[in-house]
Amino acid sequence: MWLSSPRLYYGSDWTRGRLTFCWNMKKRIVGFHLDEEQHWVAELECGHNQHVRHNPPWTIRPWVITEEGRDRALGHELNCKKCDVGAPPDQSDLH
């Protein structure tokens, strides 16, 4: 299921040990690449990368296996946890 807007939720701020408000930052997928272990990684519009493994029964993402499935996923949004915590963009040797 793809969600298109940030969601405000209560979460634990583990760096400070207290309850805080957090945003789920939704960012569009702009590309894909394989990591050194041959796992698919989504490249997000914010400059962060996120693994998108198909690893049943824990993670079900059959669309990531085929080029057609990955092409259809371009533009869809994923929650970027790195944006949630204000992390700098990922470094990539591919770009």
DRENMARMI-661372 format. One record per residue: residue number from 1; x, y, z of N, C-alpha, C in turn. Coordinates in steps of 0.001 Angstrom, whole numbers, plus 500000, padded with zeros to 6 digits. Atoms other than C-alpha are relative to their C-alpha. Layout:
BEGIN
ATOM  seq     n_x     n_y     n_z    ca_x    ca_y    ca_z     c_x     c_y     c_z
ATOM  NUM       X       Y       Z       X       Y       Z       X       Y       Z
...
END
This chain:
BEGIN
ATOM  seq     n_x     n_y     n_z    ca_x    ca_y    ca_z     c_x     c_y     c_z
ATOM    1  500844  498829  500000  500000  500000  500000  500891  501237  500000
ATOM    2  499213  498770  500116  501374  503413  499028  499235  501129  500643
ATOM    3  500613  498847  499354  500629  506407  501202  500664  501255  499472
ATOM    4  499449  498837  500672  501082  509885  499859  500263  501192  500897
ATOM    5  499773  498826  499169  501190  512203  502834  500689  499617  501306
ATOM    6  499367  500311  498714  503249  512471  506021  498950  499727  501066
ATOM    7  500904  500326  498892  501604  511022  509101  500685  500390  501307
ATOM    8  499467  499645  498699  502128  512487  512550  499680  498869  500966
ATOM    9  500234  501084  499056  502541  509843  515238  500847  500218  501249
ATOM   10  499179  500010  498799  503801  509379  518755  501060  498935  499845
ATOM   11  498939  500991  500065  507134  507632  518889  501028  500288  501069
ATOM   12  498977  499775  498991  510002  507173  521233  501224  500623  499342
ATOM   13  498775  499361  500470  512974  509450  520688  501138  499319  500745
ATOM   14  499025  500834  499308  515641  506880  521525  501290  500740  500301
ATOM   15  498766  499278  499715  518445  509454  521420  499886  500832  501270
ATOM   16  500201  499189  498796  516909  511413  524285  499195  499267  501077
ATOM   17  500732  500796  499025  514875  508688  526016  498677  500600  500426
ATOM   18  501286  499412  499643  511538  510510  525866  499019  499857  498850
ATOM   19  501054  500080  500988  508227  510475  524019  499921  501313  499236
ATOM   20  500025  498793  500821  508086  512924  521094  499033  499824  498839
ATOM   21  500711  500061  501267  506112  513776  517978  501018  499754  498896
ATOM   22  499120  500277  501126  507673  512417  514786  499185  500043  498710
ATOM   23  500643  500017  501316  506860  512787  511086  500445  498769  499240
ATOM   24  499654  501010  500996  506718  509947  508613  500176  500756  498702
ATOM   25  499723  499234  501207  508392  511654  505672  499881  499095  498777
ATOM   26  500215  500761  501223  507068  510230  502406  500788  500645  498873
ATOM   27  499165  499515  501101  509533  510562  499517  499844  499077  498795
ATOM   28  500188  500759  501236  509169  509471  495879  501253  499202  499630
ATOM   29  498923  500817  500554  511259  506672  494375  500370  500579  498643
ATOM   30  499536  499443  501274  513390  508087  491548  500928  499045  499241
ATOM   31  499136  500971  500670  515572  505069  490734  500294  498815  500897
ATOM   32  499607  501209  499267  517011  501737  491815  501431  499641  499641
ATOM   33  498710  500612  500297  520409  500103  492058  500177  498770  500891
ATOM   34  499659  501168  499189  521869  496857  493391  501165  500349  500914
ATOM   35  498875  499784  499088  524083  496972  496469  501053  498912  499783
ATOM   36  498906  500961  500164  527284  494956  496884  499584  498565  500268
ATOM   37  500505  501358  499737  525237  491944  498099  498881  499619  499039
ATOM   38  501021  500239  501026  522908  492145  495055  498570  500124  500526
ATOM   39  501335  499671  499507  519946  493492  497041  499573  501315  499369
ATOM   40  500493  498780  500627  517745  496140  495425  499865  501129  501014
ATOM   41  500044  498792  499179  517966  499656  496838  499238  501062  499221
ATOM   42  500740  498894  500616  515459  502418  496082  500750  501291  500261
ATOM   43  499417  498669  499873  516897  505853  495423  498837  500972  500127
ATOM   44  501113  499100  499723  514601  508485  496916  500327  501428  499576
ATOM   45  499829  498626  500475  514058  512067  495754  500788  500881  500964
ATOM   46  499308  499211  498981  515602  513366  498983  501510  499739  500012
ATOM   47  498582  500342  500013  518985  511766  498196  500347  498837  500912
ATOM   48  499770  501170  499156  518577  508888  500650  499721  498733  499209
ATOM   49  500224  501320  500573  518667  505202  499717  499283  499135  501019
ATOM   50  500713  500905  499101  516420  502492  501143  499890  498636  499340
ATOM   51  500145  501354  500528  516576  498712  500672  498529  499670  499798
ATOM   52  501356  500457  500302  513454  497239  499075  500071  498518  499636
ATOM   53  499813  501434  500209  513980  493512  499501  498661  499268  499887
ATOM   54  501093  500977  500016  511549  490757  498572  500546  498801  500753
ATOM   55  499429  501000  499122  512235  488385  501457  498886  499287  500768
ATOM   56  501112  500680  499326  509181  486193  502175  500496  499085  501101
ATOM   57  501326  499450  499708  507640  485630  504628  500046  501344  500734
ATOM   58  499894  498775  499212  508973  488738  506401  499644  501259  499203
ATOM   59  500263  498841  500841  508876  491248  503556  499522  499508  498639
ATOM   60  500587  500447  501261  506607  490721  500552  500000  501178  499023
ATOM   61  499911  498963  501040  507633  492915  497604  500352  499330  498670
ATOM   62  499674  500703  501237  507405  490755  494467  500302  500949  498837
ATOM   63  499771  499032  501076  507448  493901  492299  501478  500348  499834
ATOM   64  498591  499609  500076  511138  494467  493103  500836  499013  499178
ATOM   65  499249  501044  500686  512199  491249  491348  500160  500284  498507
ATOM   66  499956  499780  501443  511401  492375  487799  500244  501463  499654
ATOM   67  499781  498632  500463  512445  495423  485830  498666  500712  499798
ATOM   68  501331  499421  500198  508786  496003  484919  499395  500448  501332
ATOM   69  500521  499658  498676  507799  495969  488595  500689  501227  500577
ATOM   70  499261  498832  499512  510547  498422  489524  499618  501251  499217
ATOM   71  500416  498846  500802  509568  500692  486621  498645  500533  500451
ATOM   72  501325  499571  499521  505963  500739  487877  500083  500680  501363
ATOM   73  499863  499421  498661  507204  501649  491371  500605  501407  499985
ATOM   74  499436  498644  500079  508983  504798  490159  498898  501028  500237
ATOM   75  500985  498969  499666  507187  507818  491580  499168  499682  501226
ATOM   76  500718  500345  498771  505576  505886  494418  500811  500479  501201
ATOM   77  499347  499442  498814  506389  507053  497927  500288  498935  501053
ATOM   78  499613  500821  498853  508208  505325  500761  500240  500926  501186
ATOM   79  499654  499242  498811  508611  506484  504331  501521  500057  500108
ATOM   80  498554  499851  499878  512136  507882  504591  500346  500265  501463
ATOM   81  499640  499879  498585  513294  507228  508140  501217  500889  500191
ATOM   82  498827  499132  499901  516539  509056  507415  499583  501470  499996
ATOM   83  500539  498628  499966  514555  512239  506651  499354  500297  501353
ATOM   84  500654  499822  498698  512595  511703  509870  500986  500479  501059
ATOM   85  499004  499634  498989  515833  512099  511837  500970  501072  499508
ATOM   86  499165  498917  500506  517391  514779  509633  501375  499573  499511
ATOM   87  498705  500502  500476  520192  512610  508206  500391  500664  498679
ATOM   88  499557  499438  501286  522329  514028  505369  499761  498989  498876
ATOM   89  500187  500932  501121  521886  512541  501864  501073  498925  499988
ATOM   90  499055  501110  500116  523537  509185  501217  501019  500298  498916
ATOM   91  498952  499899  501011  526797  509095  499312  499864  498822  499072
ATOM   92  500123  501092  500955  526709  507043  496144  501110  500124  498958
ATOM   93  498979  500040  501045  529474  506015  493762  499355  499930  498622
ATOM   94  500689  500185  501271  526804  505553  491080  499684  501315  499305
ATOM   95  500422  498715  500586  526062  509265  490515  501133  500987  500025
END
